[in-house]
Amino acid sequence: MLYLKESTKKNHILSNRLPVELDNRLYSMIHLIGGMDFEEVINFAHNSTPDQISQLFEKVMSFPATMSEIIPYLEGIHMLKDTDEYQEILNIIKFTDTNNQVKQLHENVEIDADGFYDKTDNPYFNRYFEPRLKSKLFDYWTNHGKATYNSLKLFGVSSDELYPDLPFSDVPDIVFPLLKLEWLGGWKHTDFYKKSQWENIETLPFNAEEVTYSDFKFEPNGFDFTYDESGSFGDTGYSCWDIKLQISKNTRVIKVGEKWPTGIDENYEFISEVFPQKYLNKFMSQNNYTTRQVGVVTSLWENSRVVQEFACEYFCTYCNLEVVLV
């Protein structure tokens, strides 16, 4: 007896780098038809270009994938796998000749200390800035003593990309910071890293999400980003720091529901009550912290002189976080 399993979900199952319709149909195809597995689809999603995703999307959407579409072929379901159309789908996913161009992009790319490909040599980056021009750009910046954003137009970046009418855009939020970081020699050469220092906040603005009295210190520990793919399938990009936050154990935070200011000690709690041990001394996505914890960190982040002066030269937000009480 053949048991059919198909996805009825409307959210991503395999990879959010794929359009949700493509993601769901591939999930069903794996169970209903076969010939591929989860790992191969996820690998494709993380290494393919937008054009290749579009090519796969077109082929998958025109091929039987849901249970209602496959029922007429139930007695000869193995024949679907042997069709030329399905083999073309498998070839795209499995990186045969159709996808060799993606592999070739990485053949001579430098690997960094963490084992990742050079972040300024990939299909997304190359759409905006030709890597062969990097040395000329870096020479220009060196001669002028600083990395300037507007100088990108001298090296082929269009004005539309330099001044987009968008809250997030690849050139100002990813391409320029990556170029600047490479020119400097990495994030450990930024002022954000070199000038990280202890700061003190006794009072925060009245509308701060959390009112905190604190000695604290932000320092970077890397960064993360994804390019804007909203034009392809709806995913907007992001760029952000990975940060370590050291906070004095004497830091006090106003209790939830209390009014500010009160001047009454009972209306405050120590930072250790907000950040129990299980949230300390390990890097985690900010999504793994509670709303209250993120509120405390965000209040410090937005009112840090070091962050405003140095971190925002590259990325103005944070993604992954380690909290240490000292």
N, C-alpha and C positions, 0 to 999 in steps of 0.2 A: 504494500500500500504506500502510495506517495503522499507525503505530507508537505504542503506548500506553506512557505512562510514569506510574508511580505510586509514592508514597512507601511504603517498608516500614519506615521508621525509627520508633522509639518515643520519640525525643526531639524537641525543637522544631526546626523548620526555618525558619519565617518570622518568628515572634515569640514570645518566652516570656511575653508578656502574654496569650496565648490558652491555653485548655486544650490539652494536647498532642494529644488526639484531634481537636479542631477544627482545630488548626494543620495536622496531617497530612492530614486530609480536604480542606481547602481547597487544599493543595499539589497533591493528586491532581486535584482539580476543575479547577485552572488548566490542567493538561496534558491531561486527558481530555475536558473539555467546553469550557473557554474562557470568554470573555466578561469576564474580569477578569485582572489581572496581580499580580505580587508587590508592587509599590509600593502598589497600592490596598489590599491586605490589610494590609500593614504600617502604612499610614496609619490604617486603621480601628482596628487594635489599639492604637495610641498615642493615639487621640482619642475612643474610645468609652467609654460607661459600663458598669458591670457588668451592668445590666439589658439593654443592647443586645447585649452579648456572649452573655448567656444566651439571648436571643431568636434570635440567629444560630445558636448551638449547637444549639438545638432543631430549627431548620429544616434545617440541614446534616446532622444525624445521621439525619433521616428521609428524606433524598434520596440516590439512588444516587451513590456517590463512589469506591468501590474498583473495581478491575478486574473482580472476580467479580460485583459488583452491576451493572456497566455492560454486560457481555458480551451479555445478552439484548437490549440496545438498540443493538448495535454498528452494524447497518446503517442505523439512523436516529438516530445519536447527536446530529445537529444538532437533532433534535426535542426532546431534553432541554433544550437551551439556551433553546428558545422556550416552555417550559411556564411557567405562572403561578408555580409554586413556585420555579423557578430564578430567574425575574425578581425575585421578592421577595428572594431571597438576594443577588442583584447590587445591588438597590436599597439594602439595608442596608449593604453594603460600600462602595458608591460614594457614600454620604452624600447620598441624595436626600431626599425629604420625611420618610422614616423617621427620619433622623438630624439634622434641622435643629436640634433642641433642643441638640445638642452644640455646633454652630457658634454659636448664639445666646448660649451661656454666655460666649463670648469676645469678643463684639462690642464691649463697652465696658470691657474689662479693660485695666488699665494694663500697658504693656510695660516691662520693666526695662532696665537699661543693656546687658545681654547679649543682648537681643532675645527674652527668654522672657516668657511670660505671668506675671502676678502669681501667686506660688505659693500665696497664701491665697485664691484665688477659682477653685475648680474643683469638679467634682461630688464628689470624695472629701472634700475639706475641708468642703464645705457640709453633708455628712451629720452632722457633729459640731458645727459652730459656724456660726451665721448671720452672713455678712459684714456685714450691716447693723448688727450689734451691736459691731463692732470699735471704732468711735470711742468708744462708751460704756465698753467694757472698758479702752481705752487711757487714757481720762480717769480711770477708777477707779485704775489702776496709777499714773498720774502723781500723783494726790492722795495716794496712800499711799507713794509714793517707791520702789516696787519692783514687779516682776512676780511674782505669786504663783500657783502652780498651783491651789490650792484655790479661788481666786476664780472659776475657770471655771464652777463650779456655780451661781454667782449669775447667770450668763448662759446658762443652759439646758443645760449639759453634764451628763449624768446621772452618778450615782455609779458605775454599772457601768463607764462609760468612764474615769472618773477613777482607779479602783482596780481595774484588770483583773488577773485571775490568769493572766497570760501573760508570756512572756519579752520579747515585743515587741508593742506596741499603738499604734495610730495616734495617739491623743490625747496620751499622755505623750511619745512618741518623735518625733512629727512636728508635730501641730497646735499644742501648746504652744510648742515651740521656734520654729516659724514666726511665731506671734503675737508672741512676745517679741522676735525679731529685727526684725520690722517696727516694733514699738513703739520699739526702740532706734534705728532708722534704718538697719539693715543689719549684716552681720557685721563690718564694719570699726569698728563702735562697741562691739563686745564687749570685755570685759576680756581674753579670750583673744588678741585681736589687739593691743590697746593695751598689755598687760603682758607680751607675749612677750619673753623674755630668755634670755641664755645661762645654761645650767645645767651643773653638773659632777657626774659620777658616777665615783667611784673604785672602788667595789665594789657589786655587785648582790646581791640575796638569793640564797642557795645554789641555790634551785630555779628561777632565771631561765633562760629558754630559751637565751639567749646571755649570757655574762658579758662586759661591756664596760667599758673605762676610757675615759671620753670627756668632752669639752666639746661641748655640742650645744644646738640651739635649734629649737623647734617654732613655726611660725606658720601661721595658717589662710590659705587661698586660695579660700574658697568652701565649699560643702557640697552633698550629694546625698541623695536619698531616693526610696523608692517605698512606696506604701501597702500595708498587709497585705491580700492578696487570697486568703488561705488558705480562707476560707469559700466563695469562688467557684470557684477551680480550683487551689488548692494552693500558690500562690506566697506565701511569707511576705515581709513588707516589710523595709526596712532604712533607717537614717538614719546619716549619717556626714559627717565633715569631709574636705575636700580640703586637704592640708597640704604645706608646704614644710619639709624637715628639713635644717638646716645642721649639719655635723659637722666637728670639727677633724680635719685630716689626720693628727694624731698619735694619734688614737683607736686603741686596740688591742682586738682581739677574740680570745677563746680559740679555738684551732684545734679543728676538729671531731674528736671522739674523745679529746681530752685531758681530764684531770681537773682540777677546781678545788678549792682554789687550788694552784699549783705553785711560783710564784716564779721560774720559769725562763723567760728571754726567748724561747727557742726554741719555747715552747708557745703563743706568741701571734703574731698577724699584724696588719698595719696595715689600716685600714678600706678603703684603696684596693684591696687584694687581694680584699675581699669585694664591693666595688662597682666593677667595671671601668668604663671610660669610657662604654660604651654604655648604662649604667644611670643616668648622671648628667645633671643639668641639663635634665630634661624631665618634665612631668607624665604619669604613667601610672597605670593601675589597679594596685592592689597585686597583682592576679593575674598581672601581667607581670614581677614580681620573683621571684627564687628563694626557696625555702623558707628558706634560710639568711639571706638578706637581710631577709625579713619577720621572722624571729626577732630579728635585731639591732634593727630598728626597733620592734618590739613591746616588747622589753625596755626600750628608752629611753622609749617612750610610756607604759608602765605605771608607770614609776618617775620620771616627770616631775612636779614639783610644779605647774608651770604647767598641764599637762594636767589633773591631778586637781582643781585648784582652780577652773579657769576653763573649759576645753574641755567638761568633763562637765556644765556647766550646760545644755548644748544637746545635744551628741552625744558619746558616749563612745568612739566608734570612728572609724577613718579608712578611706577607700576609695581615693582617688587620691592619689598621692604624687610629690613631686619631691625628690631627694636632691642636695645640693650639698656638696662638700668644700672647706673653707676653711682 
